Amino acid sequence: MSHSDATPATISRFPAPSAVLELLKPITWFAPMWAFLCGVVSSGINPLDDGVALVLGVLLAGPLVCGTSQAVNDWYDRHVDAINEPNRPIPSGRIPGRWGLYIGIVWSAVSLVVAAMLGPWVLGAAIVGLVLAWIYSAPPIRLKRDGWLGCAAVGASYEGLPWFTGAAALAGGLPATPVLILAGLYSVGAFGIMTLNDFKSVEGDRQMGLRSLPVHLGVAGAARLACVVMALPQVAVIALLVEWGKPLHAAAIALLLLVQFALMARLLGDPRRHASWYNATGTTLYVVGMLVSAFAVRAGVGG
């Protein structure tokens, strides 16, 4: 049942807390919170020296900014979700009226307040992340209509910006150049992760005219692209770590990448069937490599 089909007898005036939590999708918070912690590690500062900044930063990266993006996306995707996933909170009527939109607005404001408490660099990163969250889903820009722009925006929001935020929150200023480079490279790789995430909604995207990469390139072509885009930044990280005098960390990431190659072979054999499986296996190895690289630069590079 779509939201438009719901009757006053089947929905309440206000959303239940459980429906709001489902709207904010806690399972999606892990990626940006992990990237934030990678940024904290890469800063070289003991996080226990500023526990308040650590806690506020984790909340900002996950429940607040990421949660905002989920609420905004579900609000503007409610018609697509009525086709793909009609049991979601908004199309099912469990988030009634315009509450999905209101939650996105309020959560954006709370995010900005918390970010401001962590300093100007963190506030700037939060503003960029929130702008991307809104223009990704909201018309007239609606970046998600184009698979290339949409995946780039989400990849940056899930990996690069939280990494930058973690380093900036603890360092109290602009992170060091190697930290920025790593954050940028892993953002590029996250483009591939986001491409695989789009496999679950191919039919609805096609019906609604959304040119996600699985729709635009076909499932097989999008899967190949995702694998290449995830692998190349890791190769670059390995080379940089060797150049920076961190051969053991480079070797660890190389081993993780070799295992990913084996998993990619299975993914490419049946991308629709194995996309979720790969996100639970290959992507896990990818993010472990992020943490390894963060430890590599923690004590400085080049020596």
N, C-alpha and C positions, 0 to 999 in steps of 0.2 A: 504493500500500500504506500503510495507516495504521500508527501506532506499535503499536497493539494486535495487528496482524497480523504484526509482525516476529518472526522466530525468532532464537534465539541464534546460528544459523549466518550470519544476514544482518546482524547488528549487533555492534559491539564493546562492551566493558564501559565504555570511556571515550570521550567524543566527540573527534574529531580537531580540531586547532586551526582548520582551514579551516571546519568545521561550526560551531564556536563563533563565528567571525568572521561567518559568514553569518547566524547567529542574531541577532547584535548589529546587523545591517543598517547598514553604514557609509554607504550612500546616504542614510539618513534623518538622519544627523548634520549635514548641511549646514545645514538650516534653523535649528536652535538655535545652531550655531556662528556663523552669519551674524548672528543676532540678538544674540549675545554681543558680536561685533565692533561692531555698531551701538551697543550700550551703551558699549563702550570709547570709540568716537569721540565719542558724545554727552557723555561725562564731561568733555571738554575737557582731559584729561591726556594727555601724550605717553606712549604705551604702552611705548616704549623705556626710559622711566624706571623701569619695574618689569617687566622681561621675564619674571621668574619667575611673577608673578601673571598675566601675559598667557597664558603657556603652560599653567599649571595651570587657568586659567579656560576656555580652549578645550577642554582635555581633559575638564573637568567637564561642560561644556554638551553636548559631542558624544558621545565614546566612553563616558563614565561614566553620566550621568543619562539621556540619550537611549538609550544602549545598554541600560541597565537596563530602561527602559520597553518596549523591543522584546523582550527576553528574557521579561519577565513576561507581556506580551501574547501571545506565541507559546505560552507554557506553558498559559495559561488558555483560549487559542483553539485548542488542538490538535485538538479535535473538529470545529470549524468549518473549520479549515484542511484537515482530511482530506477535506472536500467541495470547498472552493474551490481549494486549492493543496496537494495531497497530497505534492508533492516538497519541501516545506519541511523544515528539519532535524529537527523533532520528529516530525511525523506519518510521515516517511519512515524514522524509526529511526536517523538519523545522529547525533541527540542522544538517547542511550538513557536508559532508566529515568526518574529524576526529576532528571536533570542540568539540564534547562531551569529548573526551580525553584531548584536550588542556585546556578546562575549568577546568577539574579536577586537572590538574597539576598546573595551575596558581592559582587556589583557595587554593590548598595545601600550596603553597609558601606564599601567603598572610596570611593564617592562622598562619603559623609559625612566621611570622614577628610580628603580633599582639600579639601572645602568649608570645613571648620574651619580649615584653614591659610590661607584667604583672608579670614577675619574673620567676626564674628557675623551681619552682614547677608547675606552670601553663604551662610553655613550655614543661616540661616532660609529663604532662597529655595530651597536644595537640599532641605531637609526638606519644604517645600510641594510641590516638584516630584516628589519620590519618593513622597509620600503619594498625589498624584494619579495617578502611574504605577501604583501598586498597586490603588487603589480603582477605577480605570478598568476594569481587567481582572478583578480577583479578586472572587469572591463573598464575602459576600452583597450588597455594594453594587453592584459591577460597573456603573459608570456608562455603559459602552458599550451597555448594553441600551436606554438612552434616547438617541436621537440628539442631542437638545438638550443634555443634560448632558455627553455624551461629547465632542461637538465643542467645547464651551466649555472643558472640561478640557484637551484636547489643544492647542487654540489658545493657551491661556495658557501651557502648558508649552513649546511650541515657539517662541513669540515674546516674550511679556511677561516671563516669569521669566528667560530667558537675557539679555534686554536689561537688566533690572534688575541681574542678576548682573554683567554686564560693566561697568556704570557703578559699582556698589558696590565691585567688586574693585579698580578703579583709584583711585576716590575715597577708599576706606577708610571709607565711611560711607553714610548715606542719600542717594541721588541727588537732584538738584534737581527741583523740581515739574514744569517742562516736560518733563524726561526721563521722569518717571513718567507724565505724560499721554500722551506719544507711545507708550510701551511699552503702556499700556492700550488705546489706540486700535488699534494694530496687532495686539494680541491679539484684539480683536473681529473685525477683518477676517480673521484666520486661521481663525475659525469657518467661513468660507466655503470656505477651502482644504481643511479637514478634511472638509467635506461632500462635496466632489468626490472626495476620496480613497476615500470609502465606495462609490462607484459600481462598483468592481471586484469587490465581494463581495455584491452584492444577493441572488443566489440562495441562497448559504449563510446569509446573515443571516436571510433569510425562513424558511428551513427550521429554523434554530436559535432562532427567536423573538426575534432581536435587532431592535429597532425603530430601525434607522438611519434617517436622514432620507430617503434614497432609497426605503426600504421604507415609511416612514410617510407621506411626502408624494407619493410617486411620483417617478420620475426627472426628469420635466419640472419639477415643482414644486420639487424640491430644487435643481435647477440654477438656477432663477430666484432662489430664496432665496440661494444661494451668491453669485450675482452682486451682488445688492443689498447683502448683508452685507460683501462685499469692497469695494464702491465707497463706501458711506457714510462709513466711518472715514477714507478718503483725502480725501473732500470736507471733512471736519472738520479734518484736518491742514492742508489747503490754506488754509482760513479762518484757522486759528490762526497759521500762519506769516505770513500777511499782517498779522494783528493784532500779531504779535511783531516786525514790521519786517524780515521776510525775504522780500520779494516775488520775488526771482529763484529762490530755492529752491521757493517756492510755485508759480511758473510751471513749473518743471521737473517737479514732481509732477503738476501739471494736465495737462501734455503726456503723461506716462506713463499717466495715467488715461484720456485720450482714446483712446490706442492700445488700452488694455484694453477699452474699450467696443466697439471694432471687433472684437476677438477674441471678446468675449462673444457677439456676434451669431452668430458661427459656432458657438460652443459650444452655444447654445440651439437651434440648428437640429437638432442630433443629440447630445444630452448624453452618452449612453452611449459613442458612438464618439469624441467629442472631449474627454472629461474629462481623459484623460492628456495629450493634446496641449495643452490649456489650462494644465495645471499646469506644462508645460515652457515656455510662452510668456507667458501673462498673469500667472501667479504670479511669474515671473522679473521682470517689470516692477514688480510689487507690492513685491518685496523690494529692488529697486533704489531705489524711492521711500523705503523705510525708511532706507537709507543716506544719501540726500539729506537727509532730515529730521534725521538724526543730526548731519550736518555743519552744518545750520542752527542748531542749538542749542549747538553745540560752544563757540562763543565767547560764549555768553550771548544772551539774547533781550530784546526790549523796547527796543532802541536802533537 
